[in-house]
Amino acid sequence: MRGTRTTRYRRARLPVLSVVAACLLALVVAEPAAGQAAPDTGFAVPYSGAPGYEYLAPTQATAPDQVNQPLGRQAADDIAVRIGLTADDALSEQQYRDLVTGRGVGGDRDAARIIDECAWILTNTAGRPLLSDVDGEVTPTVLGSYGLYVNAEGLLQSPANADAPTRQVNTLIAPGGYVGNWLRDNGATRSLIALYRSAYTVQAVYGFAAQQISGTAQLVTNTREGVISTVGMSMAPPLWIVNFALLYVLNPSLAAAMPAYWTPIPEAVADAVRSSPTGQVPYSDHRAWFE
């Protein structure tokens, strides 16, 4: 991926975890995949999302080498088609570069910075580490499959945490917000319409509901075959698909860098995050669980 580092994270492409505000849109929704039975993923409503699309979200990793592995372009293109998008719906390379650098008609560098940081958080997979200050040392971390990330100050948290760019970006992607206005003003209305006509809209409804009931920690419980595990909100099916759709429309290669599998957060870490009044814990206190 192209880009140079900002003072917080490496610059990438756009993003967004819980674009939950989009659930307010009353637009045409893509039909669920025909004949596709709802899988037993272990996620309960609303964390499971729309049944017709749940099978497209990441499954639980069954081998260590699957953890934090990216989707890859072929898998991303296949998922895109199944949720109602194609590569032709994506922004042009110039439109994409202008959006993530705050250029173009109505461009804003502060908004672009938030969008950029979101992209790195949501694609924090092998080869795309985030760099953070951990006990005074610049430390790379890759935790995408856990649905967690380490912020610039060295705090471990869910991407849906109130302090995260991936949560704060909701005002930018809400109907009538910066992103939609920028796309319309810069010749990308067709991409915006394609996004709203995809599974993005129906999944955003579930994602919004999931975030509203998940408290400060923004973690999700998965129960399958009697085994209870925890993962961060960004890996719950509706939120993952919402973010996938957004990233794919911005740049398909970015969506291809999203986690291909989810993996449980070590329970001691999940308990610490749940117990924290901010939903954040020092990564230095828990890094041994991930190394």
One Martini backbone bead per residue (centre of mass of N, CA, C, O) as a GRO file, in nm:
protein
  291
    1MET     BB    1   0.099   0.034   0.019
    2ARG     BB    2   0.065   0.351   0.018
    3GLY     BB    3   0.266   0.579   0.206
    4THR     BB    4   0.297   0.780   0.494
    5ARG     BB    5   0.367   0.876   0.796
    6THR     BB    6   0.231   0.982   1.065
    7THR     BB    7   0.224   1.067   1.399
    8ARG     BB    8   0.049   0.793   1.436
    9TYR     BB    9   0.008   0.669   1.139
   10ARG     BB   10  -0.008   0.524   0.860
   11ARG     BB   11  -0.080   0.604   0.548
   12ALA     BB   12  -0.385   0.541   0.362
   13ARG     BB   13  -0.712   0.473   0.355
   14LEU     BB   14  -1.010   0.420   0.416
   15PRO     BB   15  -1.296   0.352   0.634
   16VAL     BB   16  -1.486   0.200   0.886
   17LEU     BB   17  -1.632   0.152   1.132
   18SER     BB   18  -1.913   0.208   1.251
   19VAL     BB   19  -2.134   0.333   1.031
   20VAL     BB   20  -2.398   0.354   1.190
   21ALA     BB   21  -2.549   0.608   1.086
   22ALA     BB   22  -2.647   0.467   0.815
   23CYS     BB   23  -2.911   0.335   0.935
   24LEU     BB   24  -3.097   0.589   0.851
   25LEU     BB   25  -3.125   0.481   0.581
   26ALA     BB   26  -3.375   0.476   0.300
   27LEU     BB   27  -3.271   0.234   0.099
   28VAL     BB   28  -3.179   0.023  -0.123
   29VAL     BB   29  -3.159  -0.330  -0.080
   30ALA     BB   30  -2.998  -0.600  -0.099
   31GLU     BB   31  -3.022  -0.916  -0.165
   32PRO     BB   32  -2.991  -1.196  -0.039
   33ALA     BB   33  -2.851  -1.481  -0.069
   34ALA     BB   34  -2.944  -1.731  -0.256
   35GLY     BB   35  -2.986  -2.022  -0.067
   36GLN     BB   36  -2.850  -1.922   0.202
   37ALA     BB   37  -2.765  -2.051   0.485
   38ALA     BB   38  -2.751  -2.003   0.808
   39PRO     BB   39  -2.492  -1.996   1.005
   40ASP     BB   40  -2.298  -2.125   1.280
   41THR     BB   41  -2.116  -1.871   1.439
   42GLY     BB   42  -2.216  -1.765   1.749
   43PHE     BB   43  -2.379  -1.522   1.675
   44ALA     BB   44  -2.599  -1.289   1.791
   45VAL     BB   45  -2.849  -1.094   1.794
   46PRO     BB   46  -2.700  -0.832   1.620
   47TYR     BB   47  -2.402  -0.962   1.566
   48SER     BB   48  -2.482  -1.131   1.297
   49GLY     BB   49  -2.682  -1.004   1.128
   50ALA     BB   50  -2.776  -1.070   0.828
   51PRO     BB   51  -2.832  -1.389   0.723
   52GLY     BB   52  -2.752  -1.350   0.407
   53TYR     BB   53  -2.432  -1.246   0.512
   54GLU     BB   54  -2.278  -1.402   0.740
   55TYR     BB   55  -2.099  -1.602   0.556
   56LEU     BB   56  -1.890  -1.359   0.468
   57ALA     BB   57  -1.764  -1.354   0.720
   58PRO     BB   58  -1.545  -1.423   0.935
   59THR     BB   59  -1.392  -1.690   1.065
   60GLN     BB   60  -1.257  -1.895   1.274
   61ALA     BB   61  -0.963  -1.975   1.363
   62THR     BB   62  -0.768  -2.303   1.324
   63ALA     BB   63  -0.484  -2.155   1.289
   64PRO     BB   64  -0.212  -1.965   1.352
   65ASP     BB   65  -0.167  -1.869   1.039
   66GLN     BB   66  -0.455  -1.710   1.031
   67VAL     BB   67  -0.372  -1.496   1.211
   68ASN     BB   68  -0.379  -1.182   1.062
   69GLN     BB   69  -0.482  -1.245   0.787
   70PRO     BB   70  -0.549  -1.154   0.481
   71LEU     BB   71  -0.766  -1.192   0.228
   72GLY     BB   72  -0.737  -1.079  -0.049
   73ARG     BB   73  -0.840  -1.006  -0.365
   74GLN     BB   74  -1.018  -1.242  -0.451
   75ALA     BB   75  -1.198  -1.251  -0.198
   76ALA     BB   76  -1.292  -0.958  -0.213
   77ASP     BB   77  -1.435  -0.974  -0.489
   78ASP     BB   78  -1.638  -1.193  -0.406
   79ILE     BB   79  -1.775  -1.041  -0.175
   80ALA     BB   80  -1.863  -0.794  -0.330
   81VAL     BB   81  -2.063  -0.932  -0.519
   82ARG     BB   82  -2.244  -1.052  -0.277
   83ILE     BB   83  -2.310  -0.733  -0.179
   84GLY     BB   84  -2.320  -0.543  -0.459
   85LEU     BB   85  -2.018  -0.521  -0.580
   86THR     BB   86  -1.762  -0.356  -0.775
   87ALA     BB   87  -1.478  -0.220  -0.904
   88ASP     BB   88  -1.647   0.003  -1.064
   89ASP     BB   89  -1.746   0.145  -0.784
   90ALA     BB   90  -1.490   0.266  -0.741
   91LEU     BB   91  -1.267   0.478  -0.706
   92SER     BB   92  -1.046   0.653  -0.829
   93GLU     BB   93  -0.724   0.711  -0.778
   94GLN     BB   94  -0.757   1.020  -0.755
   95GLN     BB   95  -0.995   1.028  -0.561
   96TYR     BB   96  -0.860   0.876  -0.338
   97ARG     BB   97  -0.616   1.062  -0.290
   98ASP     BB   98  -0.783   1.314  -0.227
   99LEU     BB   99  -0.941   1.213   0.017
  100VAL     BB  100  -0.678   1.117   0.202
  101THR     BB  101  -0.554   1.439   0.172
  102GLY     BB  102  -0.777   1.678   0.154
  103ARG     BB  103  -0.874   1.715  -0.126
  104GLY     BB  104  -1.055   1.884  -0.325
  105VAL     BB  105  -1.374   1.949  -0.301
  106GLY     BB  106  -1.396   2.021   0.034
  107GLY     BB  107  -1.142   1.963   0.164
  108ASP     BB  108  -1.001   1.793   0.471
  109ARG     BB  109  -0.736   1.716   0.670
  110ASP     BB  110  -0.866   1.621   0.933
  111ALA     BB  111  -1.058   1.417   0.806
  112ALA     BB  112  -0.841   1.254   0.655
  113ARG     BB  113  -0.690   1.158   0.908
  114ILE     BB  114  -0.916   0.987   1.026
  115ILE     BB  115  -0.954   0.804   0.783
  116ASP     BB  116  -0.666   0.694   0.779
  117GLU     BB  117  -0.661   0.566   1.063
  118CYS     BB  118  -0.893   0.372   1.013
  119ALA     BB  119  -0.763   0.199   0.796
  120TRP     BB  120  -0.533   0.083   0.972
  121ILE     BB  121  -0.706  -0.048   1.189
  122LEU     BB  122  -0.884  -0.236   0.986
  123THR     BB  123  -0.577  -0.334   0.852
  124ASN     BB  124  -0.432  -0.500   1.101
  125THR     BB  125  -0.216  -0.688   0.938
  126ALA     BB  126  -0.004  -0.854   0.779
  127GLY     BB  127   0.221  -0.586   0.703
  128ARG     BB  128   0.022  -0.375   0.903
  129PRO     BB  129   0.140  -0.205   1.131
  130LEU     BB  130   0.124  -0.049   1.432
  131LEU     BB  131   0.249   0.247   1.591
  132SER     BB  132   0.365   0.266   1.934
  133ASP     BB  133   0.379   0.387   2.266
  134VAL     BB  134   0.570   0.159   2.468
  135ASP     BB  135   0.739   0.251   2.720
  136GLY     BB  136   0.905   0.454   2.510
  137GLU     BB  137   0.851   0.258   2.262
  138VAL     BB  138   0.849   0.166   1.942
  139THR     BB  139   0.558  -0.039   1.858
  140PRO     BB  140   0.458  -0.315   1.690
  141THR     BB  141   0.119  -0.411   1.580
  142VAL     BB  142  -0.097  -0.718   1.532
  143LEU     BB  143  -0.479  -0.738   1.590
  144GLY     BB  144  -0.724  -0.777   1.391
  145SER     BB  145  -0.854  -1.064   1.471
  146TYR     BB  146  -0.940  -0.953   1.769
  147GLY     BB  147  -1.060  -0.660   1.763
  148LEU     BB  148  -0.792  -0.492   1.804
  149TYR     BB  149  -0.586  -0.212   1.936
  150VAL     BB  150  -0.308   0.015   1.937
  151ASN     BB  151  -0.251   0.308   2.029
  152ALA     BB  152  -0.031   0.569   2.031
  153GLU     BB  153  -0.023   0.542   2.368
  154GLY     BB  154  -0.053   0.215   2.437
  155LEU     BB  155  -0.360   0.134   2.408
  156LEU     BB  156  -0.589  -0.114   2.455
  157GLN     BB  157  -0.860  -0.164   2.206
  158SER     BB  158  -1.142  -0.107   2.058
  159PRO     BB  159  -1.249   0.033   1.759
  160ALA     BB  160  -1.532   0.119   1.924
  161ASN     BB  161  -1.416   0.314   2.089
  162ALA     BB  162  -1.470   0.642   2.177
  163ASP     BB  163  -1.150   0.717   2.114
  164ALA     BB  164  -1.172   0.619   1.828
  165PRO     BB  165  -1.160   0.689   1.498
  166THR     BB  166  -1.368   0.448   1.429
  167ARG     BB  167  -1.592   0.621   1.590
  168GLN     BB  168  -1.558   0.929   1.515
  169VAL     BB  169  -1.627   0.896   1.201
  170ASN     BB  170  -1.939   0.895   1.196
  171THR     BB  171  -1.980   1.200   1.126
  172LEU     BB  172  -1.853   1.170   0.832
  173ILE     BB  173  -2.063   0.920   0.733
  174ALA     BB  174  -2.305   1.050   0.766
  175PRO     BB  175  -2.574   1.178   0.666
  176GLY     BB  176  -2.446   1.479   0.540
  177GLY     BB  177  -2.155   1.435   0.547
  178TYR     BB  178  -1.841   1.460   0.438
  179VAL     BB  179  -1.816   1.213   0.250
  180GLY     BB  180  -2.073   1.247   0.080
  181ASN     BB  181  -2.010   1.535  -0.014
  182TRP     BB  182  -1.743   1.477  -0.150
  183LEU     BB  183  -1.840   1.273  -0.359
  184ARG     BB  184  -2.040   1.464  -0.501
  185ASP     BB  185  -1.823   1.705  -0.555
  186ASN     BB  186  -1.613   1.465  -0.702
  187GLY     BB  187  -1.767   1.253  -0.904
  188ALA     BB  188  -1.893   1.003  -0.681
  189THR     BB  189  -2.200   0.924  -0.683
  190ARG     BB  190  -2.200   0.634  -0.790
  191SER     BB  191  -2.052   0.513  -0.546
  192LEU     BB  192  -2.260   0.594  -0.333
  193ILE     BB  193  -2.501   0.438  -0.449
  194ALA     BB  194  -2.369   0.158  -0.443
  195LEU     BB  195  -2.336   0.144  -0.141
  196TYR     BB  196  -2.645   0.182  -0.061
  197ARG     BB  197  -2.730  -0.084  -0.242
  198SER     BB  198  -2.594  -0.252  -0.054
  199ALA     BB  199  -2.533  -0.430   0.240
  200TYR     BB  200  -2.457  -0.187   0.411
  201THR     BB  201  -2.735  -0.084   0.510
  202VAL     BB  202  -2.844  -0.334   0.666
  203GLN     BB  203  -2.585  -0.375   0.844
  204ALA     BB  204  -2.592  -0.100   0.991
  205VAL     BB  205  -2.831  -0.162   1.171
  206TYR     BB  206  -2.693  -0.385   1.334
  207GLY     BB  207  -2.443  -0.226   1.421
  208PHE     BB  208  -2.584  -0.013   1.584
  209ALA     BB  209  -2.718  -0.202   1.789
  210ALA     BB  210  -2.459  -0.335   1.895
  211GLN     BB  211  -2.323  -0.075   2.010
  212GLN     BB  212  -2.555   0.015   2.209
  213ILE     BB  213  -2.513  -0.276   2.393
  214SER     BB  214  -2.169  -0.274   2.458
  215GLY     BB  215  -2.055  -0.047   2.589
  216THR     BB  216  -1.732   0.044   2.655
  217ALA     BB  217  -1.570  -0.208   2.543
  218GLN     BB  218  -1.670  -0.336   2.269
  219LEU     BB  219  -1.760  -0.642   2.295
  220VAL     BB  220  -1.795  -0.992   2.185
  221THR     BB  221  -1.998  -1.272   2.210
  222ASN     BB  222  -1.919  -1.622   2.158
  223THR     BB  223  -2.135  -1.917   2.087
  224ARG     BB  224  -1.992  -2.249   2.029
  225GLU     BB  225  -2.024  -2.558   2.120
  226GLY     BB  226  -1.995  -2.443   2.433
  227VAL     BB  227  -1.811  -2.199   2.346
  228ILE     BB  228  -1.674  -1.912   2.501
  229SER     BB  229  -1.606  -1.597   2.340
  230THR     BB  230  -1.395  -1.309   2.249
  231VAL     BB  231  -1.446  -1.004   2.054
  232GLY     BB  232  -1.422  -0.748   1.865
  233MET     BB  233  -1.649  -0.551   1.700
  234SER     BB  234  -1.505  -0.551   1.408
  235MET     BB  235  -1.570  -0.888   1.387
  236ALA     BB  236  -1.850  -0.855   1.348
  237PRO     BB  237  -2.034  -0.909   1.078
  238PRO     BB  238  -2.170  -0.624   1.024
  239LEU     BB  239  -1.914  -0.449   1.068
  240TRP     BB  240  -1.730  -0.585   0.866
  241ILE     BB  241  -1.911  -0.536   0.614
  242VAL     BB  242  -1.930  -0.233   0.629
  243ASN     BB  243  -1.621  -0.183   0.609
  244PHE     BB  244  -1.575  -0.331   0.349
  245ALA     BB  245  -1.753  -0.159   0.165
  246LEU     BB  246  -1.608   0.107   0.210
  247LEU     BB  247  -1.322   0.017   0.124
  248TYR     BB  248  -1.393  -0.086  -0.160
  249VAL     BB  249  -1.491   0.187  -0.275
  250LEU     BB  250  -1.217   0.327  -0.230
  251ASN     BB  251  -1.027   0.042  -0.224
  252PRO     BB  252  -0.986  -0.284  -0.290
  253SER     BB  253  -0.697  -0.330  -0.165
  254LEU     BB  254  -0.787  -0.256   0.121
  255ALA     BB  255  -1.001  -0.475   0.172
  256ALA     BB  256  -0.784  -0.708   0.129
  257ALA     BB  257  -0.649  -0.628   0.429
  258MET     BB  258  -0.844  -0.763   0.586
  259PRO     BB  259  -0.951  -0.984   0.796
  260ALA     BB  260  -1.013  -1.338   0.748
  261TYR     BB  261  -1.004  -1.379   1.067
  262TRP     BB  262  -1.102  -1.480   1.385
  263THR     BB  263  -0.999  -1.433   1.735
  264PRO     BB  264  -0.967  -1.481   2.053
  265ILE     BB  265  -0.956  -1.324   2.339
  266PRO     BB  266  -0.799  -1.331   2.603
  267GLU     BB  267  -0.968  -1.348   2.894
  268ALA     BB  268  -0.790  -1.160   3.066
  269VAL     BB  269  -0.814  -0.924   2.868
  270ALA     BB  270  -1.119  -0.898   2.848
  271ASP     BB  271  -1.161  -0.841   3.150
  272ALA     BB  272  -0.994  -0.580   3.160
  273VAL     BB  273  -1.159  -0.418   2.955
  274ARG     BB  274  -1.433  -0.442   3.105
  275SER     BB  275  -1.315  -0.307   3.381
  276SER     BB  276  -1.267  -0.058   3.236
  277PRO     BB  277  -1.388   0.272   3.227
  278THR     BB  278  -1.264   0.303   2.907
  279GLY     BB  279  -1.173   0.030   2.753
  280GLN     BB  280  -0.869   0.053   2.856
  281VAL     BB  281  -0.529  -0.084   2.825
  282PRO     BB  282  -0.218  -0.158   2.878
  283TYR     BB  283  -0.020  -0.327   2.666
  284SER     BB  284   0.222  -0.394   2.857
  285ASP     BB  285   0.029  -0.583   3.047
  286HIS     BB  286  -0.055  -0.788   2.770
  287ARG     BB  287   0.154  -0.875   2.543
  288ALA     BB  288   0.214  -1.180   2.612
  289TRP     BB  289  -0.058  -1.286   2.478
  290PHE     BB  290   0.061  -1.188   2.166
  291GLU     BB  291   0.375  -1.334   2.161
   0.00000   0.00000   0.00000
